[in-house]
Amino acid sequence: MRTILITGCSSGIGEACALRLKEDGWQVHATARKPEDIDRLKSHGLFAHYLDYSDTTSIHACVKAVREQTGDELHALFNNGAYGQPGALEDLPTDVLREQFEANFFGWHELTLLVLPLMRAQGHGRLVHCSSILGWIAAPYRGTYNASKFALEGWAGTLRQELIGSGIHVSLIEPGPIATKFSENGLTKFLEHIDPSSSIHSKAYENELRRLRKQSKSEIGRFTLPANAVYSKLKHALDSEYPKAHYPLTIPTHVMNLARRILPTRLLDRIIVRNT
């Protein structure tokens, strides 16, 4: 039985992929932060662990538990847990960016370093990381999330090169809009760190708050896919003899990937700003 560790399984992409992999015969170790989410994951027959990317102790404790339960065998890691901090960069203190990077980047690095020795010892493994269209397209009021995902893209590319010949493959899944609690969590972070009334961007924030509140209630837009749509990409990254380095997903991702190749940067910037 193949084993996988998946982070961010309280809902959305992580939960959907964890349940599908269990159906496919994997031994799934899923992580969450809230006790009620951990209990629910266990009720579905998954191994469930507490993990907070910003808490080093929890990362080490999670890997220790997984090693004990798998006999030091781990075939795959799916780094997935993350959030997006909305707001203009000039309104966000450096400490807020540090929080974003702890959750979206530094914790991923720390967890990956802990599982790599297991994969090297067994001579194979799959490291899959959930990136985003915002890992290579900038967008206003998404700057901290942009920065963390741009960093992830560069980090994963270098790691992929350094692991050539090891039997360990590195893949990035790059979704556009997916129906998850991402906007709901983003709204919470916006209200926590942004004071629209004192910002030069107060007018733009009216639209931003309207968008976040609308998506928090529904999350289903014209080009939005359900969370389980990511599974087909993850499955290929895990099963293929030659997994891809990049797995773009959703129509907006493919459209923007083409646009950034053929449009002048100034024109592309105007299009993105106008449609944000």
C-alpha positions as YAML, in Angstrom:
chain: A
units: angstrom
residues:
- id: 1
  name: MET
  ca: [0.00, 0.00, 0.00]
- id: 2
  name: ARG
  ca: [1.39, 3.38, -1.02]
- id: 3
  name: THR
  ca: [1.47, 6.12, 1.61]
- id: 4
  name: ILE
  ca: [0.97, 9.85, 1.24]
- id: 5
  name: LEU
  ca: [1.01, 12.85, 3.55]
- id: 6
  name: ILE
  ca: [-1.39, 15.64, 2.56]
- id: 7
  name: THR
  ca: [-1.59, 18.99, 4.34]
- id: 8
  name: GLY
  ca: [-4.51, 21.40, 4.59]
- id: 9
  name: CYS
  ca: [-7.25, 18.77, 4.65]
- id: 10
  name: SER
  ca: [-9.83, 20.60, 6.76]
- id: 11
  name: SER
  ca: [-11.77, 21.35, 3.56]
- id: 12
  name: GLY
  ca: [-11.39, 22.06, -0.14]
- id: 13
  name: ILE
  ca: [-8.61, 20.60, -2.24]
- id: 14
  name: GLY
  ca: [-6.83, 18.75, 0.56]
- id: 15
  name: GLU
  ca: [-9.93, 17.01, 1.87]
- id: 16
  name: ALA
  ca: [-11.24, 16.12, -1.60]
- id: 17
  name: CYS
  ca: [-7.91, 14.64, -2.72]
- id: 18
  name: ALA
  ca: [-7.39, 12.77, 0.57]
- id: 19
  name: LEU
  ca: [-10.75, 11.03, 0.29]
- id: 20
  name: ARG
  ca: [-10.25, 10.13, -3.38]
- id: 21
  name: LEU
  ca: [-6.80, 8.69, -2.73]
- id: 22
  name: LYS
  ca: [-8.17, 6.54, 0.08]
- id: 23
  name: GLU
  ca: [-10.77, 5.19, -2.35]
- id: 24
  name: ASP
  ca: [-7.91, 4.37, -4.72]
- id: 25
  name: GLY
  ca: [-6.16, 2.28, -2.08]
- id: 26
  name: TRP
  ca: [-3.62, 4.72, -0.67]
- id: 27
  name: GLN
  ca: [-2.83, 4.95, 3.02]
- id: 28
  name: VAL
  ca: [-3.58, 8.63, 3.53]
- id: 29
  name: HIS
  ca: [-2.15, 10.77, 6.31]
- id: 30
  name: ALA
  ca: [-4.11, 14.02, 6.35]
- id: 31
  name: THR
  ca: [-3.40, 17.13, 8.40]
- id: 32
  name: ALA
  ca: [-5.54, 19.90, 9.82]
- id: 33
  name: ARG
  ca: [-5.33, 22.41, 12.65]
- id: 34
  name: LYS
  ca: [-8.72, 22.25, 14.36]
- id: 35
  name: PRO
  ca: [-9.55, 19.21, 16.56]
- id: 36
  name: GLU
  ca: [-13.02, 18.88, 15.03]
- id: 37
  name: ASP
  ca: [-11.52, 18.66, 11.53]
- id: 38
  name: ILE
  ca: [-8.99, 16.06, 12.67]
- id: 39
  name: ASP
  ca: [-11.81, 14.00, 14.22]
- id: 40
  name: ARG
  ca: [-13.87, 14.24, 11.04]
- id: 41
  name: LEU
  ca: [-10.95, 13.08, 8.89]
- id: 42
  name: LYS
  ca: [-10.45, 10.11, 11.20]
- id: 43
  name: SER
  ca: [-14.14, 9.24, 10.89]
- id: 44
  name: HIS
  ca: [-13.56, 8.86, 7.14]
- id: 45
  name: GLY
  ca: [-10.89, 6.24, 7.78]
- id: 46
  name: LEU
  ca: [-7.90, 8.51, 7.27]
- id: 47
  name: PHE
  ca: [-4.87, 8.85, 9.49]
- id: 48
  name: ALA
  ca: [-5.20, 12.42, 10.73]
- id: 49
  name: HIS
  ca: [-2.60, 14.64, 12.40]
- id: 50
  name: TYR
  ca: [-2.33, 18.15, 13.74]
- id: 51
  name: LEU
  ca: [-0.02, 20.35, 11.67]
- id: 52
  name: ASP
  ca: [0.40, 24.11, 11.55]
- id: 53
  name: TYR
  ca: [3.00, 25.29, 9.06]
- id: 54
  name: SER
  ca: [3.91, 28.19, 11.35]
- id: 55
  name: ASP
  ca: [4.59, 25.82, 14.26]
- id: 56
  name: THR
  ca: [7.89, 23.93, 13.93]
- id: 57
  name: THR
  ca: [7.02, 21.60, 16.82]
- id: 58
  name: SER
  ca: [3.83, 20.47, 15.11]
- id: 59
  name: ILE
  ca: [5.65, 19.79, 11.84]
- id: 60
  name: HIS
  ca: [8.22, 17.57, 13.55]
- id: 61
  name: ALA
  ca: [5.56, 15.80, 15.64]
- id: 62
  name: CYS
  ca: [3.46, 15.10, 12.55]
- id: 63
  name: VAL
  ca: [6.36, 13.57, 10.60]
- id: 64
  name: LYS
  ca: [7.36, 11.50, 13.64]
- id: 65
  name: ALA
  ca: [3.83, 10.08, 13.88]
- id: 66
  name: VAL
  ca: [3.71, 9.35, 10.15]
- id: 67
  name: ARG
  ca: [7.06, 7.57, 10.28]
- id: 68
  name: GLU
  ca: [5.88, 5.39, 13.15]
- id: 69
  name: GLN
  ca: [2.62, 4.50, 11.40]
- id: 70
  name: THR
  ca: [4.20, 3.77, 8.01]
- id: 71
  name: GLY
  ca: [7.37, 2.03, 9.15]
- id: 72
  name: ASP
  ca: [9.50, 4.87, 7.74]
- id: 73
  name: GLU
  ca: [8.00, 4.55, 4.28]
- id: 74
  name: LEU
  ca: [6.47, 7.54, 2.55]
- id: 75
  name: HIS
  ca: [5.78, 7.47, -1.16]
- id: 76
  name: ALA
  ca: [4.43, 10.99, -1.59]
- id: 77
  name: LEU
  ca: [3.94, 14.40, 0.01]
- id: 78
  name: PHE
  ca: [1.27, 16.83, -1.18]
- id: 79
  name: ASN
  ca: [1.96, 20.30, 0.23]
- id: 80
  name: ASN
  ca: [-1.39, 22.02, 0.01]
- id: 81
  name: GLY
  ca: [-2.34, 24.06, 3.09]
- id: 82
  name: ALA
  ca: [-2.17, 27.82, 2.49]
- id: 83
  name: TYR
  ca: [-4.12, 31.07, 2.70]
- id: 84
  name: GLY
  ca: [-4.13, 34.42, 0.92]
- id: 85
  name: GLN
  ca: [-3.76, 37.78, 2.66]
- id: 86
  name: PRO
  ca: [-5.61, 40.42, 0.61]
- id: 87
  name: GLY
  ca: [-4.64, 44.07, 0.63]
- id: 88
  name: ALA
  ca: [-2.38, 46.60, -1.03]
- id: 89
  name: LEU
  ca: [1.27, 46.03, -0.25]
- id: 90
  name: GLU
  ca: [1.71, 49.54, 1.15]
- id: 91
  name: ASP
  ca: [-1.02, 48.82, 3.73]
- id: 92
  name: LEU
  ca: [0.56, 45.61, 5.02]
- id: 93
  name: PRO
  ca: [3.30, 45.64, 7.68]
- id: 94
  name: THR
  ca: [6.30, 43.38, 7.21]
- id: 95
  name: ASP
  ca: [5.13, 41.09, 10.02]
- id: 96
  name: VAL
  ca: [2.00, 40.28, 7.99]
- id: 97
  name: LEU
  ca: [4.20, 39.20, 5.08]
- id: 98
  name: ARG
  ca: [6.23, 37.07, 7.49]
- id: 99
  name: GLU
  ca: [3.02, 35.33, 8.61]
- id: 100
  name: GLN
  ca: [2.10, 34.68, 4.99]
- id: 101
  name: PHE
  ca: [5.49, 33.19, 4.22]
- id: 102
  name: GLU
  ca: [5.50, 31.02, 7.34]
- id: 103
  name: ALA
  ca: [2.23, 29.42, 6.26]
- id: 104
  name: ASN
  ca: [2.76, 29.35, 2.50]
- id: 105
  name: PHE
  ca: [6.49, 28.83, 2.10]
- id: 106
  name: PHE
  ca: [8.82, 28.32, 5.09]
- id: 107
  name: GLY
  ca: [6.63, 25.61, 6.62]
- id: 108
  name: TRP
  ca: [6.49, 23.82, 3.28]
- id: 109
  name: HIS
  ca: [10.27, 23.87, 3.10]
- id: 110
  name: GLU
  ca: [10.65, 22.54, 6.64]
- id: 111
  name: LEU
  ca: [8.17, 19.71, 6.09]
- id: 112
  name: THR
  ca: [9.78, 18.75, 2.79]
- id: 113
  name: LEU
  ca: [13.23, 18.58, 4.37]
- id: 114
  name: LEU
  ca: [11.92, 16.16, 6.98]
- id: 115
  name: VAL
  ca: [10.44, 13.71, 4.46]
- id: 116
  name: LEU
  ca: [13.24, 13.88, 1.89]
- id: 117
  name: PRO
  ca: [15.58, 11.52, 3.83]
- id: 118
  name: LEU
  ca: [12.84, 8.86, 3.85]
- id: 119
  name: MET
  ca: [12.42, 9.14, 0.09]
- id: 120
  name: ARG
  ca: [16.16, 9.10, -0.54]
- id: 121
  name: ALA
  ca: [16.52, 5.98, 1.60]
- id: 122
  name: GLN
  ca: [13.84, 4.14, -0.38]
- id: 123
  name: GLY
  ca: [15.12, 5.48, -3.71]
- id: 124
  name: HIS
  ca: [11.86, 7.05, -4.92]
- id: 125
  name: GLY
  ca: [9.16, 9.55, -4.03]
- id: 126
  name: ARG
  ca: [6.81, 12.22, -5.28]
- id: 127
  name: LEU
  ca: [6.79, 15.79, -3.98]
- id: 128
  name: VAL
  ca: [3.72, 17.64, -5.21]
- id: 129
  name: HIS
  ca: [3.06, 21.26, -4.29]
- id: 130
  name: CYS
  ca: [-0.16, 23.17, -4.80]
- id: 131
  name: SER
  ca: [0.84, 26.49, -6.31]
- id: 132
  name: SER
  ca: [-1.48, 28.89, -8.14]
- id: 133
  name: ILE
  ca: [-1.99, 30.96, -11.27]
- id: 134
  name: LEU
  ca: [-0.79, 33.73, -8.91]
- id: 135
  name: GLY
  ca: [2.56, 31.98, -8.75]
- id: 136
  name: TRP
  ca: [3.46, 33.52, -12.11]
- id: 137
  name: ILE
  ca: [0.86, 36.26, -12.73]
- id: 138
  name: ALA
  ca: [0.83, 39.31, -10.45]
- id: 139
  name: ALA
  ca: [-2.49, 40.85, -9.43]
- id: 140
  name: PRO
  ca: [-3.34, 43.97, -7.41]
- id: 141
  name: TYR
  ca: [-4.26, 43.44, -3.76]
- id: 142
  name: ARG
  ca: [-2.85, 39.91, -3.88]
- id: 143
  name: GLY
  ca: [0.77, 40.94, -3.35]
- id: 144
  name: THR
  ca: [1.62, 38.88, -0.27]
- id: 145
  name: TYR
  ca: [0.06, 35.75, -1.73]
- id: 146
  name: ASN
  ca: [1.75, 36.47, -5.07]
- id: 147
  name: ALA
  ca: [5.10, 36.76, -3.33]
- id: 148
  name: SER
  ca: [4.72, 33.48, -1.46]
- id: 149
  name: LYS
  ca: [3.66, 31.57, -4.57]
- id: 150
  name: PHE
  ca: [6.31, 33.15, -6.80]
- id: 151
  name: ALA
  ca: [8.84, 32.01, -4.18]
- id: 152
  name: LEU
  ca: [7.33, 28.52, -4.20]
- id: 153
  name: GLU
  ca: [7.64, 28.25, -7.98]
- id: 154
  name: GLY
  ca: [11.35, 29.13, -7.91]
- id: 155
  name: TRP
  ca: [12.03, 26.91, -4.89]
- id: 156
  name: ALA
  ca: [10.27, 23.90, -6.43]
- id: 157
  name: GLY
  ca: [12.06, 24.37, -9.75]
- id: 158
  name: THR
  ca: [15.45, 24.36, -8.07]
- id: 159
  name: LEU
  ca: [14.51, 21.36, -5.93]
- id: 160
  name: ARG
  ca: [13.40, 19.49, -9.04]
- id: 161
  name: GLN
  ca: [16.80, 20.10, -10.65]
- id: 162
  name: GLU
  ca: [18.73, 19.09, -7.56]
- id: 163
  name: LEU
  ca: [16.81, 15.80, -7.30]
- id: 164
  name: ILE
  ca: [17.46, 14.66, -10.88]
- id: 165
  name: GLY
  ca: [18.65, 11.05, -10.77]
- id: 166
  name: SER
  ca: [17.39, 10.43, -7.23]
- id: 167
  name: GLY
  ca: [14.10, 8.80, -8.21]
- id: 168
  name: ILE
  ca: [12.25, 11.66, -6.47]
- id: 169
  name: HIS
  ca: [10.05, 13.81, -8.70]
- id: 170
  name: VAL
  ca: [8.80, 17.34, -8.03]
- id: 171
  name: SER
  ca: [5.57, 18.70, -9.51]
- id: 172
  name: LEU
  ca: [3.57, 21.91, -9.17]
- id: 173
  name: ILE
  ca: [-0.21, 22.03, -9.53]
- id: 174
  name: GLU
  ca: [-1.26, 25.53, -10.61]
- id: 175
  name: PRO
  ca: [-5.02, 26.11, -10.27]
- id: 176
  name: GLY
  ca: [-7.04, 29.19, -11.02]
- id: 177
  name: PRO
  ca: [-10.41, 29.63, -9.29]
- id: 178
  name: ILE
  ca: [-11.40, 26.56, -7.27]
- id: 179
  name: ALA
  ca: [-14.47, 26.26, -5.01]
- id: 180
  name: THR
  ca: [-12.89, 26.23, -1.54]
- id: 181
  name: LYS
  ca: [-12.93, 28.34, 1.64]
- id: 182
  name: PHE
  ca: [-10.04, 30.39, 0.26]
- id: 183
  name: SER
  ca: [-12.06, 33.62, -0.07]
- id: 184
  name: GLU
  ca: [-13.73, 33.10, 3.29]
- id: 185
  name: ASN
  ca: [-10.32, 32.78, 4.95]
- id: 186
  name: GLY
  ca: [-9.03, 35.73, 2.92]
- id: 187
  name: LEU
  ca: [-11.92, 37.89, 4.13]
- id: 188
  name: THR
  ca: [-11.01, 37.06, 7.73]
- id: 189
  name: LYS
  ca: [-7.39, 38.08, 7.14]
- id: 190
  name: PHE
  ca: [-8.44, 41.25, 5.34]
- id: 191
  name: LEU
  ca: [-10.59, 42.37, 8.26]
- id: 192
  name: GLU
  ca: [-7.82, 41.45, 10.69]
- id: 193
  name: HIS
  ca: [-5.03, 43.46, 9.08]
- id: 194
  name: ILE
  ca: [-6.57, 46.15, 6.86]
- id: 195
  name: ASP
  ca: [-8.31, 49.37, 7.85]
- id: 196
  name: PRO
  ca: [-9.99, 50.51, 4.61]
- id: 197
  name: SER
  ca: [-11.05, 53.88, 6.03]
- id: 198
  name: SER
  ca: [-7.47, 55.03, 6.53]
- id: 199
  name: SER
  ca: [-6.07, 53.77, 3.23]
- id: 200
  name: ILE
  ca: [-5.49, 55.57, -0.05]
- id: 201
  name: HIS
  ca: [-6.95, 52.40, -1.58]
- id: 202
  name: SER
  ca: [-10.27, 52.75, 0.30]
- id: 203
  name: LYS
  ca: [-12.30, 52.99, -2.92]
- id: 204
  name: ALA
  ca: [-10.73, 49.86, -4.39]
- id: 205
  name: TYR
  ca: [-11.26, 48.06, -1.08]
- id: 206
  name: GLU
  ca: [-15.01, 48.52, -1.43]
- id: 207
  name: ASN
  ca: [-14.90, 46.31, -4.52]
- id: 208
  name: GLU
  ca: [-12.45, 43.93, -2.87]
- id: 209
  name: LEU
  ca: [-14.70, 43.44, 0.15]
- id: 210
  name: ARG
  ca: [-17.72, 42.97, -2.09]
- id: 211
  name: ARG
  ca: [-15.87, 40.30, -4.06]
- id: 212
  name: LEU
  ca: [-14.63, 38.46, -0.98]
- id: 213
  name: ARG
  ca: [-18.05, 38.45, 0.67]
- id: 214
  name: LYS
  ca: [-19.76, 37.25, -2.50]
- id: 215
  name: GLN
  ca: [-17.25, 34.46, -3.05]
- id: 216
  name: SER
  ca: [-17.30, 33.50, 0.63]
- id: 217
  name: LYS
  ca: [-21.01, 32.75, 0.29]
- id: 218
  name: SER
  ca: [-20.82, 30.86, -2.98]
- id: 219
  name: GLU
  ca: [-17.31, 30.50, -4.46]
- id: 220
  name: ILE
  ca: [-18.96, 29.22, -7.66]
- id: 221
  name: GLY
  ca: [-18.15, 31.53, -10.54]
- id: 222
  name: ARG
  ca: [-18.34, 31.09, -14.27]
- id: 223
  name: PHE
  ca: [-14.87, 29.54, -14.52]
- id: 224
  name: THR
  ca: [-14.68, 28.06, -11.01]
- id: 225
  name: LEU
  ca: [-14.08, 24.32, -10.72]
- id: 226
  name: PRO
  ca: [-14.96, 22.09, -7.75]
- id: 227
  name: ALA
  ca: [-12.16, 21.11, -5.39]
- id: 228
  name: ASN
  ca: [-12.08, 17.52, -6.63]
- id: 229
  name: ALA
  ca: [-11.06, 18.77, -10.11]
- id: 230
  name: VAL
  ca: [-7.50, 18.96, -8.76]
- id: 231
  name: TYR
  ca: [-7.48, 15.21, -8.20]
- id: 232
  name: SER
  ca: [-6.86, 14.25, -11.83]
- id: 233
  name: LYS
  ca: [-3.70, 16.39, -11.87]
- id: 234
  name: LEU
  ca: [-2.52, 15.02, -8.53]
- id: 235
  name: LYS
  ca: [-3.16, 11.45, -9.67]
- id: 236
  name: HIS
  ca: [-1.03, 11.93, -12.78]
- id: 237
  name: ALA
  ca: [1.76, 13.50, -10.72]
- id: 238
  name: LEU
  ca: [1.68, 10.49, -8.38]
- id: 239
  name: ASP
  ca: [1.19, 7.66, -10.87]
- id: 240
  name: SER
  ca: [2.91, 8.66, -14.09]
- id: 241
  name: GLU
  ca: [6.32, 7.27, -14.89]
- id: 242
  name: TYR
  ca: [7.14, 10.73, -16.19]
- id: 243
  name: PRO
  ca: [5.24, 13.26, -14.05]
- id: 244
  name: LYS
  ca: [5.03, 16.81, -15.35]
- id: 245
  name: ALA
  ca: [6.82, 19.70, -13.70]
- id: 246
  name: HIS
  ca: [3.74, 21.92, -14.06]
- id: 247
  name: TYR
  ca: [0.02, 21.10, -14.03]
- id: 248
  name: PRO
  ca: [-2.04, 24.21, -14.93]
- id: 249
  name: LEU
  ca: [-5.74, 23.92, -14.14]
- id: 250
  name: THR
  ca: [-8.88, 25.96, -15.02]
- id: 251
  name: ILE
  ca: [-9.60, 28.07, -18.10]
- id: 252
  name: PRO
  ca: [-8.30, 31.35, -16.60]
- id: 253
  name: THR
  ca: [-4.96, 29.69, -15.89]
- id: 254
  name: HIS
  ca: [-4.54, 28.53, -19.49]
- id: 255
  name: VAL
  ca: [-5.72, 31.88, -20.87]
- id: 256
  name: MET
  ca: [-3.36, 33.91, -18.67]
- id: 257
  name: ASN
  ca: [-0.49, 31.55, -19.43]
- id: 258
  name: LEU
  ca: [-0.96, 32.32, -23.12]
- id: 259
  name: ALA
  ca: [-1.52, 36.04, -22.53]
- id: 260
  name: ARG
  ca: [1.72, 36.52, -20.61]
- id: 261
  name: ARG
  ca: [3.62, 34.97, -23.51]
- id: 262
  name: ILE
  ca: [2.17, 37.09, -26.30]
- id: 263
  name: LEU
  ca: [1.08, 40.41, -24.75]
- id: 264
  name: PRO
  ca: [3.32, 43.32, -23.78]
- id: 265
  name: THR
  ca: [3.63, 43.63, -20.01]
- id: 266
  name: ARG
  ca: [2.04, 47.08, -19.95]
- id: 267
  name: LEU
  ca: [-1.03, 45.87, -21.82]
- id: 268
  name: LEU
  ca: [-1.30, 42.75, -19.67]
- id: 269
  name: ASP
  ca: [-1.10, 44.87, -16.52]
- id: 270
  name: ARG
  ca: [-3.96, 47.04, -17.71]
- id: 271
  name: ILE
  ca: [-6.13, 44.04, -18.53]
- id: 272
  name: ILE
  ca: [-5.51, 42.47, -15.10]
- id: 273
  name: VAL
  ca: [-6.16, 45.71, -13.20]
- id: 274
  name: ARG
  ca: [-9.34, 46.38, -15.17]
- id: 275
  name: ASN
  ca: [-10.69, 42.92, -14.40]
- id: 276
  name: THR
  ca: [-9.67, 42.72, -10.74]
...
